[in-house]
Every structure is written in C-alpha cells, then in structure tokens.
Amino acid sequence: MDTLTSILILGVVIGICIFIIKIFAKPISLIIKLLLNAASGFIILFLVNTFGASIGFTVGVSFFNAVIAGILGVPGVVLLLILKLLFF
C-alpha cells in the first residue's frame, strides 16, 4: 500500500467520523437541554410547594403536573401556578 492510498483512507475515515459527530451532536444537546429543563422545573415545583404550604398555596404533584414541569421547566411551573389561581 503506497502513501497516497493510506492518506486517502485516513481522509475518508476522518470525514466519516466528522459526519457521525455532526449527526449525533444535535440530539445529544436536545437531550441535555430537556434534562436541565426538567431538573429546574422540578426544583421550582418543590420550592413552590415547600414555601407555599406556609401560606396555604400549593400545587399538587400529579402525573400531569410533573410532565408539564418536566418538559417546560420554569415556564411550566408558572403556567401551573396561573392555572391554579384561575381555576381552583
């Protein structure tokens, strides 16, 4: 195998690696963003329930509320608080 063939094979392998990294970089960043949103939403929901209990204002923790807080994060908890004030 001569040098030119080796360089060509190395270039193709590096190109394939870069292509694979570009394909998987976006879903991984989306997953990390979703996990950070979920963590912040659950922390805020916990804080609202902890400190709101002293004044009689809590948001019940149910599957629906957990999904809203998990997907939307802090805006989801604010949405739950607004819905609680308007309808309950």
VOTIBA-968432 format. One record per atom (N, C-alpha, C): residue in one letter; x, y, z; atom name; residue number from 1. Coordinates in pm, whole numbers, plus 50000, padded with zeros to 5 digits. Layout:
! VOTIBA-968432
<residuo->A, X->X, Y->Y, Z->Z, atomo->CA, num->NUM>
...
This chain:
! VOTIBA-968432
<residuo->M, X->50086, Y->49883, Z->50000, atomo->N, num->1>
<residuo->M, X->50000, Y->50000, Z->50000, atomo->CA, num->1>
<residuo->M, X->50090, Y->50123, Z->50000, atomo->C, num->1>
<residuo->D, X->50069, Y->50209, Z->49907, atomo->N, num->2>
<residuo->D, X->50154, Y->50326, Z->49900, atomo->CA, num->2>
<residuo->D, X->50100, Y->50440, Z->49986, atomo->C, num->2>
<residuo->T, X->50174, Y->50544, Z->49997, atomo->N, num->3>
<residuo->T, X->50143, Y->50656, Z->50086, atomo->CA, num->3>
<residuo->T, X->50016, Y->50728, Z->50046, atomo->C, num->3>
<residuo->L, X->49993, Y->50745, Z->49917, atomo->N, num->4>
<residuo->L, X->49874, Y->50816, Z->49870, atomo->CA, num->4>
<residuo->L, X->49746, Y->50741, Z->49908, atomo->C, num->4>
<residuo->T, X->49747, Y->50611, Z->49897, atomo->N, num->5>
<residuo->T, X->49630, Y->50531, Z->49935, atomo->CA, num->5>
<residuo->T, X->49606, Y->50540, Z->50085, atomo->C, num->5>
<residuo->S, X->49709, Y->50537, Z->50164, atomo->N, num->6>
<residuo->S, X->49697, Y->50548, Z->50310, atomo->CA, num->6>
<residuo->S, X->49639, Y->50683, Z->50350, atomo->C, num->6>
<residuo->I, X->49685, Y->50788, Z->50286, atomo->N, num->7>
<residuo->I, X->49634, Y->50923, Z->50316, atomo->CA, num->7>
<residuo->I, X->49488, Y->50933, Z->50275, atomo->C, num->7>
<residuo->L, X->49452, Y->50875, Z->50160, atomo->N, num->8>
<residuo->L, X->49314, Y->50877, Z->50113, atomo->CA, num->8>
<residuo->L, X->49222, Y->50802, Z->50210, atomo->C, num->8>
<residuo->I, X->49265, Y->50685, Z->50254, atomo->N, num->9>
<residuo->I, X->49185, Y->50607, Z->50350, atomo->CA, num->9>
<residuo->I, X->49171, Y->50683, Z->50481, atomo->C, num->9>
<residuo->L, X->49278, Y->50743, Z->50530, atomo->N, num->10>
<residuo->L, X->49273, Y->50822, Z->50653, atomo->CA, num->10>
<residuo->L, X->49179, Y->50940, Z->50639, atomo->C, num->10>
<residuo->G, X->49181, Y->51008, Z->50523, atomo->N, num->11>
<residuo->G, X->49090, Y->51121, Z->50499, atomo->CA, num->11>
<residuo->G, X->48944, Y->51078, Z->50498, atomo->C, num->11>
<residuo->V, X->48915, Y->50961, Z->50438, atomo->N, num->12>
<residuo->V, X->48778, Y->50911, Z->50434, atomo->CA, num->12>
<residuo->V, X->48731, Y->50875, Z->50575, atomo->C, num->12>
<residuo->V, X->48817, Y->50811, Z->50654, atomo->N, num->13>
<residuo->V, X->48782, Y->50773, Z->50791, atomo->CA, num->13>
<residuo->V, X->48757, Y->50898, Z->50876, atomo->C, num->13>
<residuo->I, X->48840, Y->50999, Z->50863, atomo->N, num->14>
<residuo->I, X->48820, Y->51124, Z->50938, atomo->CA, num->14>
<residuo->I, X->48691, Y->51192, Z->50894, atomo->C, num->14>
<residuo->G, X->48664, Y->51192, Z->50764, atomo->N, num->15>
<residuo->G, X->48539, Y->51251, Z->50713, atomo->CA, num->15>
<residuo->G, X->48417, Y->51180, Z->50767, atomo->C, num->15>
<residuo->I, X->48420, Y->51047, Z->50771, atomo->N, num->16>
<residuo->I, X->48308, Y->50971, Z->50826, atomo->CA, num->16>
<residuo->I, X->48290, Y->51000, Z->50974, atomo->C, num->16>
<residuo->C, X->48399, Y->51010, Z->51049, atomo->N, num->17>
<residuo->C, X->48390, Y->51042, Z->51192, atomo->CA, num->17>
<residuo->C, X->48329, Y->51180, Z->51215, atomo->C, num->17>
<residuo->I, X->48370, Y->51278, Z->51137, atomo->N, num->18>
<residuo->I, X->48313, Y->51412, Z->51149, atomo->CA, num->18>
<residuo->I, X->48165, Y->51411, Z->51115, atomo->C, num->18>
<residuo->F, X->48126, Y->51337, Z->51013, atomo->N, num->19>
<residuo->F, X->47985, Y->51326, Z->50973, atomo->CA, num->19>
<residuo->F, X->47903, Y->51263, Z->51086, atomo->C, num->19>
<residuo->I, X->47953, Y->51158, Z->51146, atomo->N, num->20>
<residuo->I, X->47881, Y->51092, Z->51255, atomo->CA, num->20>
<residuo->I, X->47868, Y->51184, Z->51376, atomo->C, num->20>
<residuo->I, X->47973, Y->51257, Z->51408, atomo->N, num->21>
<residuo->I, X->47967, Y->51351, Z->51521, atomo->CA, num->21>
<residuo->I, X->47863, Y->51461, Z->51494, atomo->C, num->21>
<residuo->K, X->47859, Y->51512, Z->51371, atomo->N, num->22>
<residuo->K, X->47760, Y->51615, Z->51339, atomo->CA, num->22>
<residuo->K, X->47618, Y->51562, Z->51345, atomo->C, num->22>
<residuo->I, X->47596, Y->51437, Z->51309, atomo->N, num->23>
<residuo->I, X->47463, Y->51378, Z->51315, atomo->CA, num->23>
<residuo->I, X->47415, Y->51366, Z->51459, atomo->C, num->23>
<residuo->F, X->47502, Y->51319, Z->51549, atomo->N, num->24>
<residuo->F, X->47461, Y->51293, Z->51687, atomo->CA, num->24>
<residuo->F, X->47477, Y->51412, Z->51780, atomo->C, num->24>
<residuo->A, X->47538, Y->51520, Z->51738, atomo->N, num->25>
<residuo->A, X->47560, Y->51635, Z->51826, atomo->CA, num->25>
<residuo->A, X->47428, Y->51705, Z->51859, atomo->C, num->25>
<residuo->K, X->47339, Y->51720, Z->51764, atomo->N, num->26>
<residuo->K, X->47214, Y->51790, Z->51787, atomo->CA, num->26>
<residuo->K, X->47121, Y->51713, Z->51882, atomo->C, num->26>
<residuo->P, X->47097, Y->51583, Z->51862, atomo->N, num->27>
<residuo->P, X->47011, Y->51511, Z->51957, atomo->CA, num->27>
<residuo->P, X->47067, Y->51509, Z->52099, atomo->C, num->27>
<residuo->I, X->47198, Y->51500, Z->52112, atomo->N, num->28>
<residuo->I, X->47257, Y->51499, Z->52246, atomo->CA, num->28>
<residuo->I, X->47236, Y->51633, Z->52314, atomo->C, num->28>
<residuo->S, X->47252, Y->51743, Z->52242, atomo->N, num->29>
<residuo->S, X->47230, Y->51874, Z->52303, atomo->CA, num->29>
<residuo->S, X->47082, Y->51892, Z->52338, atomo->C, num->29>
<residuo->L, X->46993, Y->51836, Z->52257, atomo->N, num->30>
<residuo->L, X->46850, Y->51842, Z->52286, atomo->CA, num->30>
<residuo->L, X->46817, Y->51764, Z->52413, atomo->C, num->30>
<residuo->I, X->46877, Y->51649, Z->52430, atomo->N, num->31>
<residuo->I, X->46855, Y->51568, Z->52550, atomo->CA, num->31>
<residuo->I, X->46909, Y->51640, Z->52673, atomo->C, num->31>
<residuo->I, X->47025, Y->51701, Z->52663, atomo->N, num->32>
<residuo->I, X->47082, Y->51774, Z->52777, atomo->CA, num->32>
<residuo->I, X->46993, Y->51893, Z->52812, atomo->C, num->32>
<residuo->K, X->46943, Y->51964, Z->52712, atomo->N, num->33>
<residuo->K, X->46854, Y->52078, Z->52737, atomo->CA, num->33>
<residuo->K, X->46725, Y->52032, Z->52805, atomo->C, num->33>
<residuo->L, X->46669, Y->51919, Z->52760, atomo->N, num->34>
<residuo->L, X->46547, Y->51866, Z->52821, atomo->CA, num->34>
<residuo->L, X->46571, Y->51824, Z->52965, atomo->C, num->34>
<residuo->L, X->46686, Y->51763, Z->52993, atomo->N, num->35>
<residuo->L, X->46718, Y->51724, Z->53131, atomo->CA, num->35>
<residuo->L, X->46736, Y->51845, Z->53222, atomo->C, num->35>
<residuo->L, X->46800, Y->51950, Z->53172, atomo->N, num->36>
<residuo->L, X->46816, Y->52072, Z->53251, atomo->CA, num->36>
<residuo->L, X->46682, Y->52139, Z->53276, atomo->C, num->36>
<residuo->N, X->46594, Y->52141, Z->53174, atomo->N, num->37>
<residuo->N, X->46460, Y->52196, Z->53192, atomo->CA, num->37>
<residuo->N, X->46382, Y->52118, Z->53296, atomo->C, num->37>
<residuo->A, X->46391, Y->51986, Z->53288, atomo->N, num->38>
<residuo->A, X->46318, Y->51901, Z->53382, atomo->CA, num->38>
<residuo->A, X->46369, Y->51923, Z->53524, atomo->C, num->38>
<residuo->A, X->46500, Y->51929, Z->53541, atomo->N, num->39>
<residuo->A, X->46556, Y->51948, Z->53675, atomo->CA, num->39>
<residuo->A, X->46516, Y->52083, Z->53733, atomo->C, num->39>
<residuo->S, X->46524, Y->52188, Z->53652, atomo->N, num->40>
<residuo->S, X->46486, Y->52320, Z->53704, atomo->CA, num->40>
<residuo->S, X->46337, Y->52326, Z->53734, atomo->C, num->40>
<residuo->G, X->46255, Y->52265, Z->53651, atomo->N, num->41>
<residuo->G, X->46111, Y->52263, Z->53674, atomo->CA, num->41>
<residuo->G, X->46074, Y->52191, Z->53803, atomo->C, num->41>
<residuo->F, X->46137, Y->52077, Z->53827, atomo->N, num->42>
<residuo->F, X->46107, Y->52002, Z->53948, atomo->CA, num->42>
<residuo->F, X->46157, Y->52073, Z->54073, atomo->C, num->42>
<residuo->I, X->46270, Y->52140, Z->54063, atomo->N, num->43>
<residuo->I, X->46322, Y->52215, Z->54178, atomo->CA, num->43>
<residuo->I, X->46227, Y->52331, Z->54211, atomo->C, num->43>
<residuo->I, X->46184, Y->52405, Z->54110, atomo->N, num->44>
<residuo->I, X->46092, Y->52517, Z->54133, atomo->CA, num->44>
<residuo->I, X->45958, Y->52467, Z->54187, atomo->C, num->44>
<residuo->L, X->45908, Y->52355, Z->54133, atomo->N, num->45>
<residuo->L, X->45783, Y->52297, Z->54182, atomo->CA, num->45>
<residuo->L, X->45796, Y->52255, Z->54328, atomo->C, num->45>
<residuo->F, X->45910, Y->52197, Z->54364, atomo->N, num->46>
<residuo->F, X->45935, Y->52160, Z->54503, atomo->CA, num->46>
<residuo->F, X->45940, Y->52284, Z->54593, atomo->C, num->46>
<residuo->L, X->46008, Y->52389, Z->54547, atomo->N, num->47>
<residuo->L, X->46019, Y->52511, Z->54627, atomo->CA, num->47>
<residuo->L, X->45883, Y->52579, Z->54644, atomo->C, num->47>
<residuo->V, X->45803, Y->52579, Z->54539, atomo->N, num->48>
<residuo->V, X->45668, Y->52638, Z->54548, atomo->CA, num->48>
<residuo->V, X->45585, Y->52562, Z->54650, atomo->C, num->48>
<residuo->N, X->45592, Y->52430, Z->54646, atomo->N, num->49>
<residuo->N, X->45514, Y->52350, Z->54741, atomo->CA, num->49>
<residuo->N, X->45567, Y->52363, Z->54883, atomo->C, num->49>
<residuo->T, X->45696, Y->52375, Z->54898, atomo->N, num->50>
<residuo->T, X->45755, Y->52386, Z->55032, atomo->CA, num->50>
<residuo->T, X->45722, Y->52520, Z->55096, atomo->C, num->50>
<residuo->F, X->45749, Y->52627, Z->55024, atomo->N, num->51>
<residuo->F, X->45728, Y->52759, Z->55082, atomo->CA, num->51>
<residuo->F, X->45582, Y->52806, Z->55070, atomo->C, num->51>
<residuo->G, X->45510, Y->52755, Z->54972, atomo->N, num->52>
<residuo->G, X->45370, Y->52791, Z->54957, atomo->CA, num->52>
<residuo->G, X->45281, Y->52725, Z->55061, atomo->C, num->52>
<residuo->A, X->45327, Y->52617, Z->55120, atomo->N, num->53>
<residuo->A, X->45247, Y->52548, Z->55222, atomo->CA, num->53>
<residuo->A, X->45226, Y->52635, Z->55345, atomo->C, num->53>
<residuo->S, X->45321, Y->52722, Z->55373, atomo->N, num->54>
<residuo->S, X->45308, Y->52808, Z->55490, atomo->CA, num->54>
<residuo->S, X->45197, Y->52913, Z->55472, atomo->C, num->54>
<residuo->I, X->45163, Y->52948, Z->55349, atomo->N, num->55>
<residuo->I, X->45055, Y->53044, Z->55326, atomo->CA, num->55>
<residuo->I, X->44931, Y->52976, Z->55266, atomo->C, num->55>
<residuo->G, X->44936, Y->52843, Z->55257, atomo->N, num->56>
<residuo->G, X->44819, Y->52770, Z->55209, atomo->CA, num->56>
<residuo->G, X->44806, Y->52764, Z->55058, atomo->C, num->56>
<residuo->F, X->44913, Y->52782, Z->54987, atomo->N, num->57>
<residuo->F, X->44910, Y->52778, Z->54840, atomo->CA, num->57>
<residuo->F, X->45008, Y->52673, Z->54791, atomo->C, num->57>
<residuo->T, X->44958, Y->52561, Z->54745, atomo->N, num->58>
<residuo->T, X->45042, Y->52456, Z->54690, atomo->CA, num->58>
<residuo->T, X->44988, Y->52410, Z->54556, atomo->C, num->58>
<residuo->V, X->45074, Y->52352, Z->54478, atomo->N, num->59>
<residuo->V, X->45035, Y->52291, Z->54353, atomo->CA, num->59>
<residuo->V, X->45053, Y->52141, Z->54372, atomo->C, num->59>
<residuo->G, X->44946, Y->52066, Z->54358, atomo->N, num->60>
<residuo->G, X->44953, Y->51923, Z->54378, atomo->CA, num->60>
<residuo->G, X->45049, Y->51857, Z->54280, atomo->C, num->60>
<residuo->V, X->45120, Y->51758, Z->54329, atomo->N, num->61>
<residuo->V, X->45213, Y->51686, Z->54243, atomo->CA, num->61>
<residuo->V, X->45141, Y->51564, Z->54188, atomo->C, num->61>
<residuo->S, X->45105, Y->51571, Z->54062, atomo->N, num->62>
<residuo->S, X->45040, Y->51461, Z->53993, atomo->CA, num->62>
<residuo->S, X->45122, Y->51430, Z->53868, atomo->C, num->62>
<residuo->F, X->45079, Y->51328, Z->53795, atomo->N, num->63>
<residuo->F, X->45150, Y->51292, Z->53673, atomo->CA, num->63>
<residuo->F, X->45145, Y->51407, Z->53572, atomo->C, num->63>
<residuo->F, X->45028, Y->51469, Z->53557, atomo->N, num->64>
<residuo->F, X->45012, Y->51580, Z->53463, atomo->CA, num->64>
<residuo->F, X->45102, Y->51698, Z->53501, atomo->C, num->64>
<residuo->N, X->45101, Y->51736, Z->53628, atomo->N, num->65>
<residuo->N, X->45184, Y->51848, Z->53672, atomo->CA, num->65>
<residuo->N, X->45333, Y->51816, Z->53657, atomo->C, num->65>
<residuo->A, X->45371, Y->51692, Z->53685, atomo->N, num->66>
<residuo->A, X->45512, Y->51653, Z->53671, atomo->CA, num->66>
<residuo->A, X->45556, Y->51658, Z->53525, atomo->C, num->66>
<residuo->V, X->45469, Y->51617, Z->53435, atomo->N, num->67>
<residuo->V, X->45503, Y->51622, Z->53292, atomo->CA, num->67>
<residuo->V, X->45517, Y->51767, Z->53245, atomo->C, num->67>
<residuo->I, X->45424, Y->51852, Z->53286, atomo->N, num->68>
<residuo->I, X->45431, Y->51994, Z->53248, atomo->CA, num->68>
<residuo->I, X->45558, Y->52058, Z->53302, atomo->C, num->68>
<residuo->A, X->45589, Y->52035, Z->53430, atomo->N, num->69>
<residuo->A, X->45709, Y->52092, Z->53490, atomo->CA, num->69>
<residuo->A, X->45835, Y->52032, Z->53428, atomo->C, num->69>
<residuo->G, X->45830, Y->51905, Z->53392, atomo->N, num->70>
<residuo->G, X->45947, Y->51840, Z->53335, atomo->CA, num->70>
<residuo->G, X->45978, Y->51885, Z->53194, atomo->C, num->70>
<residuo->I, X->45877, Y->51902, Z->53112, atomo->N, num->71>
<residuo->I, X->45901, Y->51939, Z->52973, atomo->CA, num->71>
<residuo->I, X->45927, Y->52089, Z->52958, atomo->C, num->71>
<residuo->L, X->45846, Y->52170, Z->53024, atomo->N, num->72>
<residuo->L, X->45858, Y->52315, Z->53006, atomo->CA, num->72>
<residuo->L, X->45953, Y->52382, Z->53104, atomo->C, num->72>
<residuo->G, X->45984, Y->52318, Z->53216, atomo->N, num->73>
<residuo->G, X->46074, Y->52376, Z->53314, atomo->CA, num->73>
<residuo->G, X->46006, Y->52486, Z->53394, atomo->C, num->73>
<residuo->V, X->46075, Y->52594, Z->53416, atomo->N, num->74>
<residuo->V, X->46024, Y->52705, Z->53497, atomo->CA, num->74>
<residuo->V, X->45897, Y->52767, Z->53436, atomo->C, num->74>
<residuo->P, X->45891, Y->52791, Z->53303, atomo->N, num->75>
<residuo->P, X->45764, Y->52842, Z->53248, atomo->CA, num->75>
<residuo->P, X->45647, Y->52746, Z->53271, atomo->C, num->75>
<residuo->G, X->45674, Y->52617, Z->53276, atomo->N, num->76>
<residuo->G, X->45568, Y->52521, Z->53304, atomo->CA, num->76>
<residuo->G, X->45514, Y->52535, Z->53445, atomo->C, num->76>
<residuo->V, X->45603, Y->52559, Z->53541, atomo->N, num->77>
<residuo->V, X->45559, Y->52579, Z->53679, atomo->CA, num->77>
<residuo->V, X->45480, Y->52709, Z->53690, atomo->C, num->77>
<residuo->V, X->45523, Y->52812, Z->53620, atomo->N, num->78>
<residuo->V, X->45448, Y->52938, Z->53619, atomo->CA, num->78>
<residuo->V, X->45310, Y->52915, Z->53558, atomo->C, num->78>
<residuo->L, X->45303, Y->52837, Z->53452, atomo->N, num->79>
<residuo->L, X->45174, Y->52803, Z->53392, atomo->CA, num->79>
<residuo->L, X->45085, Y->52728, Z->53492, atomo->C, num->79>
<residuo->L, X->45141, Y->52635, Z->53565, atomo->N, num->80>
<residuo->L, X->45063, Y->52562, Z->53666, atomo->CA, num->80>
<residuo->L, X->45012, Y->52656, Z->53776, atomo->C, num->80>
<residuo->L, X->45096, Y->52751, Z->53815, atomo->N, num->81>
<residuo->L, X->45054, Y->52848, Z->53917, atomo->CA, num->81>
<residuo->L, X->44940, Y->52936, Z->53866, atomo->C, num->81>
<residuo->I, X->44950, Y->52979, Z->53741, atomo->N, num->82>
<residuo->I, X->44844, Y->53062, Z->53683, atomo->CA, num->82>
<residuo->I, X->44714, Y->52983, Z->53674, atomo->C, num->82>
<residuo->L, X->44723, Y->52858, Z->53628, atomo->N, num->83>
<residuo->L, X->44604, Y->52774, Z->53620, atomo->CA, num->83>
<residuo->L, X->44543, Y->52750, Z->53758, atomo->C, num->83>
<residuo->K, X->44628, Y->52733, Z->53858, atomo->N, num->84>
<residuo->K, X->44580, Y->52714, Z->53995, atomo->CA, num->84>
<residuo->K, X->44504, Y->52839, Z->54043, atomo->C, num->84>
<residuo->L, X->44559, Y->52957, Z->54013, atomo->N, num->85>
<residuo->L, X->44494, Y->53082, Z->54056, atomo->CA, num->85>
<residuo->L, X->44363, Y->53105, Z->53982, atomo->C, num->85>
<residuo->L, X->44357, Y->53071, Z->53855, atomo->N, num->86>
<residuo->L, X->44238, Y->53098, Z->53775, atomo->CA, num->86>
<residuo->L, X->44124, Y->53000, Z->53799, atomo->C, num->86>
<residuo->F, X->44156, Y->52871, Z->53814, atomo->N, num->87>
<residuo->F, X->44051, Y->52772, Z->53815, atomo->CA, num->87>
<residuo->F, X->44027, Y->52701, Z->53948, atomo->C, num->87>
<residuo->F, X->44112, Y->52719, Z->54046, atomo->N, num->88>
<residuo->F, X->44093, Y->52643, Z->54170, atomo->CA, num->88>
<residuo->F, X->44093, Y->52732, Z->54290, atomo->C, num->88>
